[in-house]
């Protein structure tokens, strides 16, 4: 059974391992990211313990502007999900990061639905967006299965959106799974 768990600041070692794993972060390689500890060759991000408290103060307990949780399968972490309001774009973006060794097991769409439940039912958001590059076919398919639809173009590919209305219209289908 998939669940979400907001970690305590002292529980961020799993996040650090995810970000440091070249296989998990390979999709991120080659981008011009302006982030401390970013390795352009591997896509990894250093997340040492001295950064945890500052990061936690920004991300944990700040919904609906920022939300972060571990994705658990029968209590064991398999990845993470997040959403955050992107003021430059004027909307809330979602993030799904499934650990490399757990990819291909169908986690993306259910993870997005769990994240949408938090966004829409707990925090009252109106829409969630993402713009995974077309080259990330698994992410494109997972978003489509979760109910995201193209609503425009971004610099990487289609801009995908799941509205609150569409979420509730398709909720019964997901609860039956």
C-alpha positions as CSV (number, residue, x, y, z in Angstrom):
1,X,0.0,0.0,0.0
2,X,1.4,3.4,-1.0
3,X,1.3,6.2,1.5
4,X,3.0,9.6,2.0
5,X,5.0,10.6,5.0
6,X,6.3,14.0,5.8
7,X,9.7,13.5,7.3
8,X,11.0,15.2,10.4
9,X,14.1,17.2,9.9
10,X,16.1,14.4,11.6
11,X,14.7,11.9,8.9
12,X,16.3,13.6,5.9
13,X,19.0,11.0,5.4
14,X,16.8,9.2,2.8
15,X,16.5,12.4,0.8
16,X,20.2,12.9,1.0
17,X,20.7,9.3,-0.4
18,X,18.2,9.9,-3.2
19,X,19.9,13.1,-4.3
20,X,23.4,11.5,-4.1
21,X,22.5,8.4,-6.2
22,X,23.8,8.8,-9.8
23,X,21.3,6.2,-11.1
24,X,18.3,8.0,-9.5
25,X,19.5,11.4,-10.5
26,X,20.7,10.6,-14.0
27,X,17.7,12.3,-15.6
28,X,19.0,15.5,-14.1
29,X,22.5,15.3,-15.7
30,X,23.6,17.9,-18.1
31,X,21.3,20.7,-17.1
32,X,22.5,24.1,-16.1
33,X,21.2,24.1,-12.6
34,X,22.2,26.8,-10.2
35,X,22.0,24.7,-7.0
36,X,24.6,24.2,-4.3
37,X,26.3,20.8,-4.6
38,X,25.0,20.1,-8.1
39,X,27.2,17.8,-10.2
40,X,26.3,18.5,-13.8
41,X,28.0,15.3,-15.0
42,X,25.9,13.0,-12.8
43,X,22.9,15.1,-12.0
44,X,23.4,14.5,-8.3
45,X,23.0,17.1,-5.6
46,X,24.9,17.1,-2.4
47,X,22.6,17.4,0.6
48,X,24.9,17.2,3.7
49,X,23.4,17.2,7.2
50,X,24.3,20.8,7.9
51,X,21.8,21.9,5.2
52,X,18.9,19.9,6.5
53,X,17.6,22.3,9.1
54,X,17.5,25.2,6.7
55,X,15.9,23.1,3.9
56,X,13.3,21.7,6.4
57,X,12.4,25.2,7.6
58,X,11.6,26.1,4.0
59,X,9.9,22.9,2.9
60,X,8.3,21.1,5.8
61,X,5.2,22.6,7.4
62,X,4.8,25.3,4.7
63,X,1.9,24.0,2.6
64,X,0.2,25.1,0.5
65,X,3.3,27.0,-0.8
66,X,5.6,24.1,-0.3
67,X,5.0,20.4,0.4
68,X,7.4,17.5,0.6
69,X,6.8,13.9,1.5
70,X,8.4,10.5,1.2
71,X,6.6,7.9,-0.9
72,X,6.3,4.7,1.0
73,X,5.3,1.3,-0.2
74,X,4.3,-0.9,2.8
75,X,6.2,1.5,5.0
76,X,9.5,1.4,3.1
77,X,10.6,4.5,1.2
78,X,10.7,4.2,-2.6
79,X,10.9,7.9,-3.5
80,X,9.6,11.3,-2.8
81,X,6.9,13.8,-4.0
82,X,6.6,17.5,-3.6
83,X,4.7,20.5,-4.8
84,X,5.7,24.2,-4.6
85,X,4.3,27.5,-5.9
86,X,6.5,28.9,-8.6
87,X,6.0,32.6,-8.4
88,X,7.9,33.3,-11.7
89,X,5.4,31.0,-13.5
90,X,2.3,31.8,-11.4
91,X,1.4,28.2,-10.7
92,X,2.1,25.2,-8.5
93,X,4.6,22.6,-9.8
94,X,4.8,19.0,-8.8
95,X,7.8,16.8,-8.4
96,X,8.0,13.0,-8.3
97,X,11.3,11.3,-7.7
98,X,11.3,7.5,-7.7
99,X,14.4,5.7,-6.6
100,X,16.1,4.1,-9.6
101,X,15.8,0.6,-8.3
102,X,12.1,1.1,-8.0
103,X,11.4,2.6,-11.4
104,X,9.2,0.7,-13.8
105,X,7.0,-0.6,-11.0
106,X,4.1,1.8,-11.7
107,X,4.7,4.2,-8.9
108,X,4.5,7.5,-10.8
109,X,0.7,7.8,-11.4
110,X,-0.3,6.6,-7.9
111,X,2.3,8.9,-6.3
112,X,0.9,11.9,-8.3
113,X,-2.7,10.9,-7.2
114,X,-1.6,10.8,-3.5
115,X,0.1,14.2,-4.0
116,X,-3.0,15.6,-5.7
117,X,-5.2,14.4,-2.8
118,X,-3.0,16.4,-0.4
119,X,-3.0,19.4,-2.7
120,X,-6.7,19.5,-3.4
121,X,-8.4,17.9,-0.4
122,X,-6.1,19.0,2.4
123,X,-4.8,22.3,1.1
124,X,-7.5,23.5,-1.3
125,X,-5.3,24.1,-4.3
126,X,-7.0,24.7,-7.7
127,X,-4.4,23.1,-10.1
128,X,-1.1,21.3,-10.3
129,X,1.3,21.5,-13.2
130,X,4.5,19.9,-14.5
131,X,6.5,20.0,-17.6
132,X,8.6,16.9,-17.9
133,X,10.7,16.8,-21.1
134,X,9.3,14.7,-23.9
135,X,12.4,12.5,-23.6
136,X,11.1,11.3,-20.2
137,X,8.5,9.1,-21.7
138,X,7.8,7.2,-18.4
139,X,7.1,10.5,-16.6
140,X,4.8,11.6,-19.5
141,X,2.8,8.4,-19.3
142,X,2.6,8.5,-15.5
143,X,1.3,12.0,-15.6
144,X,-1.3,11.1,-18.2
145,X,-2.4,8.1,-16.2
146,X,-2.8,10.3,-13.1
147,X,-5.1,12.6,-15.1
148,X,-2.8,15.4,-16.1
149,X,-3.6,16.8,-19.6
150,X,-1.6,19.1,-21.9
151,X,-2.6,22.8,-21.5
152,X,0.2,24.5,-23.3
153,X,3.9,24.4,-24.0
154,X,6.9,25.0,-21.8
155,X,10.6,25.2,-22.7
156,X,11.0,21.5,-22.3
157,X,7.8,20.2,-23.8
158,X,4.1,20.1,-23.0
159,X,2.9,21.9,-19.9
160,X,0.7,19.3,-18.1
161,X,-2.1,20.2,-15.6
162,X,-4.4,18.4,-13.2
163,X,-7.2,20.7,-12.0
164,X,-9.1,20.3,-8.8
165,X,-12.3,19.6,-10.8
166,X,-10.7,16.9,-12.9
167,X,-9.2,15.3,-9.8
168,X,-12.6,15.0,-8.2
169,X,-14.2,13.8,-11.5
170,X,-11.7,11.0,-11.7
171,X,-11.4,10.3,-8.0
172,X,-13.9,7.4,-8.0
173,X,-11.9,5.6,-10.7
174,X,-8.8,5.8,-8.6
175,X,-10.4,4.7,-5.4
176,X,-11.7,1.6,-7.2
177,X,-8.1,0.5,-7.9
